[in-house]
Amino acid sequence: MMIDIDILLTLGATYKKVAAGEVIYNEGGICSFYHQLVNGSVRWINIDDNGNEFIQNMVEPGECFGEIPLFDDGPYAASAIADTESVIIRLHKSLFYQLLAERPDIHMAFSKTISERLRFKFILLKELAHHDPEKSINTLLTYLKKNKKNVCTICNKVKLTRQQIANMTGLRVETVIRTMRHLHEKGELVIDKGKVYF
Protein backbone atom coordinates (compact mmCIF):
# COMPACT_ATOMS: atom_id res chain seq x y z
CA MET A 1 0.00 0.00 0.00
CA MET A 2 1.20 3.49 -0.76
CA ILE A 3 -0.07 6.49 1.17
CA ASP A 4 0.22 9.69 -0.86
CA ILE A 5 3.50 11.35 0.09
CA ASP A 6 1.90 14.82 0.18
CA ILE A 7 -0.57 13.57 2.81
CA LEU A 8 2.30 12.17 4.88
CA LEU A 9 4.31 15.39 4.58
CA THR A 10 1.30 17.50 5.57
CA LEU A 11 1.10 15.50 8.80
CA GLY A 12 4.78 16.03 9.55
CA ALA A 13 6.47 13.01 7.96
CA THR A 14 10.18 13.30 7.18
CA TYR A 15 12.49 11.71 4.66
CA LYS A 16 15.37 9.52 5.76
CA LYS A 17 18.18 8.48 3.43
CA VAL A 18 19.82 5.13 4.21
CA ALA A 19 22.97 3.56 2.77
CA ALA A 20 23.12 0.09 1.25
CA GLY A 21 23.48 -2.42 4.08
CA GLU A 22 22.21 0.01 6.72
CA VAL A 23 19.85 -1.39 9.36
CA ILE A 24 16.65 0.68 9.50
CA TYR A 25 15.37 -1.14 12.59
CA ASN A 26 16.13 -4.41 14.36
CA GLU A 27 13.86 -7.31 15.23
CA GLY A 28 12.79 -6.83 18.84
CA GLY A 29 13.16 -3.04 18.68
CA ILE A 30 10.49 -0.54 19.68
CA CYS A 31 8.34 0.88 16.88
CA SER A 32 7.97 4.65 16.76
CA PHE A 33 7.26 5.26 13.05
CA TYR A 34 5.24 4.25 10.03
CA HIS A 35 7.78 3.51 7.24
CA GLN A 36 7.20 3.76 3.48
CA LEU A 37 9.87 3.19 0.86
CA VAL A 38 10.21 6.07 -1.61
CA ASN A 39 13.03 4.61 -3.68
CA GLY A 40 15.63 1.89 -3.40
CA SER A 41 15.18 -1.61 -2.02
CA VAL A 42 14.71 -2.94 1.50
CA ARG A 43 14.55 -6.51 2.75
CA TRP A 44 12.50 -7.41 5.81
CA ILE A 45 14.22 -10.37 7.49
CA ASN A 46 14.62 -12.63 10.47
CA ILE A 47 18.06 -14.00 11.35
CA ASP A 48 18.40 -17.32 13.16
CA ASP A 49 21.02 -18.24 15.77
CA ASN A 50 23.37 -19.45 13.03
CA GLY A 51 23.21 -16.12 11.19
CA ASN A 52 20.99 -17.42 8.38
CA GLU A 53 18.47 -14.98 6.92
CA PHE A 54 14.81 -15.71 6.30
CA ILE A 55 13.32 -13.03 4.05
CA GLN A 56 9.82 -12.04 5.09
CA ASN A 57 9.42 -9.50 2.30
CA MET A 58 11.38 -7.69 -0.39
CA VAL A 59 10.03 -4.16 -0.11
CA GLU A 60 9.60 -2.17 -3.32
CA PRO A 61 9.14 1.61 -3.72
CA GLY A 62 5.70 2.73 -2.60
CA GLU A 63 5.28 -0.10 -0.10
CA CYS A 64 5.09 0.24 3.65
CA PHE A 65 6.97 -2.10 5.97
CA GLY A 66 7.24 -2.84 9.67
CA GLU A 67 3.57 -2.13 10.29
CA ILE A 68 2.72 -4.94 12.74
CA PRO A 69 3.85 -3.14 15.93
CA LEU A 70 1.89 -0.05 14.88
CA PHE A 71 -1.20 -2.07 15.73
CA ASP A 72 -0.22 -4.44 18.53
CA ASP A 73 2.36 -2.26 20.37
CA GLY A 74 4.75 -5.20 20.39
CA PRO A 75 8.35 -5.09 19.18
CA TYR A 76 9.38 -5.35 15.54
CA ALA A 77 8.83 -8.92 14.33
CA ALA A 78 11.69 -8.67 11.80
CA SER A 79 14.64 -6.45 10.93
CA ALA A 80 14.65 -4.06 7.97
CA ILE A 81 17.89 -3.61 6.01
CA ALA A 82 18.47 -1.46 2.93
CA ASP A 83 19.70 -3.57 0.00
CA THR A 84 20.60 -0.45 -1.97
CA GLU A 85 20.90 3.23 -1.14
CA SER A 86 17.29 4.09 -0.34
CA VAL A 87 14.98 6.89 0.72
CA ILE A 88 12.25 6.25 3.28
CA ILE A 89 9.48 8.53 4.43
CA ARG A 90 8.60 8.15 8.12
CA LEU A 91 5.59 9.33 10.07
CA HIS A 92 5.52 9.24 13.85
CA LYS A 93 3.23 6.52 15.24
CA SER A 94 0.87 8.98 16.99
CA LEU A 95 0.42 10.95 13.75
CA PHE A 96 -0.16 7.72 11.86
CA TYR A 97 -3.04 6.93 14.24
CA GLN A 98 -4.41 10.42 13.63
CA LEU A 99 -4.26 9.81 9.87
CA LEU A 100 -6.17 6.53 10.15
CA ALA A 101 -8.83 8.16 12.35
CA GLU A 102 -9.30 11.05 9.92
CA ARG A 103 -9.15 8.99 6.71
CA PRO A 104 -11.22 5.79 6.85
CA ASP A 105 -10.39 5.14 3.17
CA ILE A 106 -6.68 4.93 4.04
CA HIS A 107 -7.47 2.81 7.09
CA MET A 108 -9.42 0.31 4.92
CA ALA A 109 -6.68 0.20 2.26
CA PHE A 110 -4.10 -0.39 4.98
CA SER A 111 -6.20 -3.18 6.49
CA LYS A 112 -6.46 -4.77 3.04
CA THR A 113 -2.67 -4.67 2.64
CA ILE A 114 -2.12 -6.35 6.00
CA SER A 115 -4.74 -9.00 5.17
CA GLU A 116 -3.09 -9.73 1.80
CA ARG A 117 0.30 -10.17 3.48
CA LEU A 118 -1.20 -12.46 6.10
CA ARG A 119 -2.94 -14.54 3.41
CA PHE A 120 0.39 -14.89 1.55
CA LYS A 121 2.06 -16.17 4.73
CA PHE A 122 -0.70 -18.79 5.16
CA ILE A 123 -0.29 -19.92 1.54
CA LEU A 124 3.49 -20.13 1.79
CA LEU A 125 3.46 -21.91 5.18
CA LYS A 126 1.04 -24.49 3.82
CA GLU A 127 3.38 -25.22 0.90
CA LEU A 128 6.47 -25.33 3.11
CA ALA A 129 4.79 -27.91 5.34
CA HIS A 130 4.62 -30.31 2.38
CA HIS A 131 8.40 -30.15 1.86
CA ASP A 132 7.96 -30.00 -1.93
CA PRO A 133 10.49 -27.50 -3.32
CA GLU A 134 8.77 -27.30 -6.74
CA LYS A 135 5.44 -26.49 -5.18
CA SER A 136 6.96 -23.96 -2.75
CA ILE A 137 8.82 -22.10 -5.51
CA ASN A 138 5.83 -22.22 -7.88
CA THR A 139 3.53 -20.88 -5.15
CA LEU A 140 5.92 -18.05 -4.34
CA LEU A 141 6.44 -17.03 -7.98
CA THR A 142 2.73 -17.32 -8.82
CA TYR A 143 1.83 -15.09 -5.88
CA LEU A 144 4.48 -12.51 -6.81
CA LYS A 145 3.39 -12.43 -10.45
CA LYS A 146 -0.31 -12.15 -9.54
CA ASN A 147 0.43 -9.28 -7.16
CA LYS A 148 2.91 -7.59 -9.55
CA LYS A 149 5.64 -7.78 -6.94
CA ASN A 150 9.30 -8.58 -7.66
CA VAL A 151 8.31 -9.71 -11.17
CA CYS A 152 8.56 -7.42 -14.23
CA THR A 153 5.00 -6.79 -15.43
CA ILE A 154 6.17 -6.41 -19.05
CA CYS A 155 8.54 -9.35 -19.56
CA ASN A 156 7.72 -11.55 -16.49
CA LYS A 157 11.37 -11.57 -15.38
CA VAL A 158 11.76 -12.54 -11.74
CA LYS A 159 13.62 -9.75 -9.94
CA LEU A 160 14.72 -11.97 -7.05
CA THR A 161 18.02 -13.81 -6.92
CA ARG A 162 18.06 -17.53 -6.29
CA GLN A 163 19.50 -16.79 -2.84
CA GLN A 164 16.59 -14.46 -2.09
CA ILE A 165 14.11 -17.14 -3.21
CA ALA A 166 15.91 -19.62 -0.94
CA ASN A 167 15.71 -17.15 1.93
CA MET A 168 11.99 -16.61 1.33
CA THR A 169 11.10 -20.31 1.13
CA GLY A 170 13.49 -21.72 3.74
CA LEU A 171 15.15 -23.89 1.08
CA ARG A 172 18.87 -24.21 0.46
CA VAL A 173 20.10 -22.21 -2.52
CA GLU A 174 21.37 -25.41 -4.15
CA THR A 175 17.85 -26.84 -3.90
CA VAL A 176 16.40 -23.69 -5.47
CA ILE A 177 18.90 -23.83 -8.36
CA ARG A 178 18.26 -27.54 -9.01
CA THR A 179 14.48 -27.14 -8.70
CA MET A 180 14.33 -24.11 -10.98
CA ARG A 181 16.41 -25.97 -13.58
CA HIS A 182 13.88 -28.83 -13.37
CA LEU A 183 10.96 -26.39 -13.71
CA HIS A 184 12.69 -24.94 -16.79
CA GLU A 185 13.05 -28.43 -18.30
CA LYS A 186 9.33 -29.03 -17.67
CA GLY A 187 8.46 -25.72 -19.37
CA GLU A 188 6.99 -24.14 -16.23
CA LEU A 189 9.48 -21.27 -16.26
CA VAL A 190 12.21 -20.02 -18.60
CA ILE A 191 15.86 -19.55 -17.74
CA ASP A 192 17.69 -17.44 -20.32
CA LYS A 193 21.27 -16.27 -19.76
CA GLY A 194 20.86 -16.81 -16.03
CA LYS A 195 17.67 -14.74 -15.84
CA VAL A 196 14.42 -16.38 -14.74
CA TYR A 197 11.09 -15.65 -16.46
CA PHE A 198 7.82 -16.93 -15.03
C-alpha positions as CSV (number, residue, x, y, z in Angstrom):
1,M,0.0,0.0,0.0
2,M,1.2,3.5,-0.8
3,I,-0.1,6.5,1.2
4,D,0.2,9.7,-0.9
5,I,3.5,11.3,0.1
6,D,1.9,14.8,0.2
7,I,-0.6,13.6,2.8
8,L,2.3,12.2,4.9
9,L,4.3,15.4,4.6
10,T,1.3,17.5,5.6
11,L,1.1,15.5,8.8
12,G,4.8,16.0,9.6
13,A,6.5,13.0,8.0
14,T,10.2,13.3,7.2
15,Y,12.5,11.7,4.7
16,K,15.4,9.5,5.8
17,K,18.2,8.5,3.4
18,V,19.8,5.1,4.2
19,A,23.0,3.6,2.8
20,A,23.1,0.1,1.2
21,G,23.5,-2.4,4.1
22,E,22.2,0.0,6.7
23,V,19.8,-1.4,9.4
24,I,16.6,0.7,9.5
25,Y,15.4,-1.1,12.6
26,N,16.1,-4.4,14.4
27,E,13.9,-7.3,15.2
28,G,12.8,-6.8,18.8
29,G,13.2,-3.0,18.7
30,I,10.5,-0.5,19.7
31,C,8.3,0.9,16.9
32,S,8.0,4.7,16.8
33,F,7.3,5.3,13.0
34,Y,5.2,4.2,10.0
35,H,7.8,3.5,7.2
36,Q,7.2,3.8,3.5
37,L,9.9,3.2,0.9
38,V,10.2,6.1,-1.6
39,N,13.0,4.6,-3.7
40,G,15.6,1.9,-3.4
41,S,15.2,-1.6,-2.0
42,V,14.7,-2.9,1.5
43,R,14.5,-6.5,2.8
44,W,12.5,-7.4,5.8
45,I,14.2,-10.4,7.5
46,N,14.6,-12.6,10.5
47,I,18.1,-14.0,11.4
48,D,18.4,-17.3,13.2
49,D,21.0,-18.2,15.8
50,N,23.4,-19.5,13.0
51,G,23.2,-16.1,11.2
52,N,21.0,-17.4,8.4
53,E,18.5,-15.0,6.9
54,F,14.8,-15.7,6.3
55,I,13.3,-13.0,4.1
56,Q,9.8,-12.0,5.1
57,N,9.4,-9.5,2.3
58,M,11.4,-7.7,-0.4
59,V,10.0,-4.2,-0.1
60,E,9.6,-2.2,-3.3
61,P,9.1,1.6,-3.7
62,G,5.7,2.7,-2.6
63,E,5.3,-0.1,-0.1
64,C,5.1,0.2,3.7
65,F,7.0,-2.1,6.0
66,G,7.2,-2.8,9.7
67,E,3.6,-2.1,10.3
68,I,2.7,-4.9,12.7
69,P,3.8,-3.1,15.9
70,L,1.9,-0.1,14.9
71,F,-1.2,-2.1,15.7
72,D,-0.2,-4.4,18.5
73,D,2.4,-2.3,20.4
74,G,4.7,-5.2,20.4
75,P,8.3,-5.1,19.2
76,Y,9.4,-5.3,15.5
77,A,8.8,-8.9,14.3
78,A,11.7,-8.7,11.8
79,S,14.6,-6.4,10.9
80,A,14.6,-4.1,8.0
81,I,17.9,-3.6,6.0
82,A,18.5,-1.5,2.9
83,D,19.7,-3.6,0.0
84,T,20.6,-0.4,-2.0
85,E,20.9,3.2,-1.1
86,S,17.3,4.1,-0.3
87,V,15.0,6.9,0.7
88,I,12.3,6.3,3.3
89,I,9.5,8.5,4.4
90,R,8.6,8.1,8.1
91,L,5.6,9.3,10.1
92,H,5.5,9.2,13.9
93,K,3.2,6.5,15.2
94,S,0.9,9.0,17.0
95,L,0.4,11.0,13.8
96,F,-0.2,7.7,11.9
97,Y,-3.0,6.9,14.2
98,Q,-4.4,10.4,13.6
99,L,-4.3,9.8,9.9
100,L,-6.2,6.5,10.2
101,A,-8.8,8.2,12.3
102,E,-9.3,11.0,9.9
103,R,-9.2,9.0,6.7
104,P,-11.2,5.8,6.8
105,D,-10.4,5.1,3.2
106,I,-6.7,4.9,4.0
107,H,-7.5,2.8,7.1
108,M,-9.4,0.3,4.9
109,A,-6.7,0.2,2.3
110,F,-4.1,-0.4,5.0
111,S,-6.2,-3.2,6.5
112,K,-6.5,-4.8,3.0
113,T,-2.7,-4.7,2.6
114,I,-2.1,-6.3,6.0
115,S,-4.7,-9.0,5.2
116,E,-3.1,-9.7,1.8
117,R,0.3,-10.2,3.5
118,L,-1.2,-12.5,6.1
119,R,-2.9,-14.5,3.4
120,F,0.4,-14.9,1.5
121,K,2.1,-16.2,4.7
122,F,-0.7,-18.8,5.2
123,I,-0.3,-19.9,1.5
124,L,3.5,-20.1,1.8
125,L,3.5,-21.9,5.2
126,K,1.0,-24.5,3.8
127,E,3.4,-25.2,0.9
128,L,6.5,-25.3,3.1
129,A,4.8,-27.9,5.3
130,H,4.6,-30.3,2.4
131,H,8.4,-30.2,1.9
132,D,8.0,-30.0,-1.9
133,P,10.5,-27.5,-3.3
134,E,8.8,-27.3,-6.7
135,K,5.4,-26.5,-5.2
136,S,7.0,-24.0,-2.7
137,I,8.8,-22.1,-5.5
138,N,5.8,-22.2,-7.9
139,T,3.5,-20.9,-5.1
140,L,5.9,-18.0,-4.3
141,L,6.4,-17.0,-8.0
142,T,2.7,-17.3,-8.8
143,Y,1.8,-15.1,-5.9
144,L,4.5,-12.5,-6.8
145,K,3.4,-12.4,-10.4
146,K,-0.3,-12.1,-9.5
147,N,0.4,-9.3,-7.2
148,K,2.9,-7.6,-9.5
149,K,5.6,-7.8,-6.9
150,N,9.3,-8.6,-7.7
151,V,8.3,-9.7,-11.2
152,C,8.6,-7.4,-14.2
153,T,5.0,-6.8,-15.4
154,I,6.2,-6.4,-19.1
155,C,8.5,-9.3,-19.6
156,N,7.7,-11.6,-16.5
157,K,11.4,-11.6,-15.4
158,V,11.8,-12.5,-11.7
159,K,13.6,-9.7,-9.9
160,L,14.7,-12.0,-7.0
161,T,18.0,-13.8,-6.9
162,R,18.1,-17.5,-6.3
163,Q,19.5,-16.8,-2.8
164,Q,16.6,-14.5,-2.1
165,I,14.1,-17.1,-3.2
166,A,15.9,-19.6,-0.9
167,N,15.7,-17.1,1.9
168,M,12.0,-16.6,1.3
169,T,11.1,-20.3,1.1
170,G,13.5,-21.7,3.7
171,L,15.1,-23.9,1.1
172,R,18.9,-24.2,0.5
173,V,20.1,-22.2,-2.5
174,E,21.4,-25.4,-4.1
175,T,17.8,-26.8,-3.9
176,V,16.4,-23.7,-5.5
177,I,18.9,-23.8,-8.4
178,R,18.3,-27.5,-9.0
179,T,14.5,-27.1,-8.7
180,M,14.3,-24.1,-11.0
181,R,16.4,-26.0,-13.6
182,H,13.9,-28.8,-13.4
183,L,11.0,-26.4,-13.7
184,H,12.7,-24.9,-16.8
185,E,13.0,-28.4,-18.3
186,K,9.3,-29.0,-17.7
187,G,8.5,-25.7,-19.4
188,E,7.0,-24.1,-16.2
189,L,9.5,-21.3,-16.3
190,V,12.2,-20.0,-18.6
191,I,15.9,-19.6,-17.7
192,D,17.7,-17.4,-20.3
193,K,21.3,-16.3,-19.8
194,G,20.9,-16.8,-16.0
195,K,17.7,-14.7,-15.8
196,V,14.4,-16.4,-14.7
197,Y,11.1,-15.7,-16.5
198,F,7.8,-16.9,-15.0
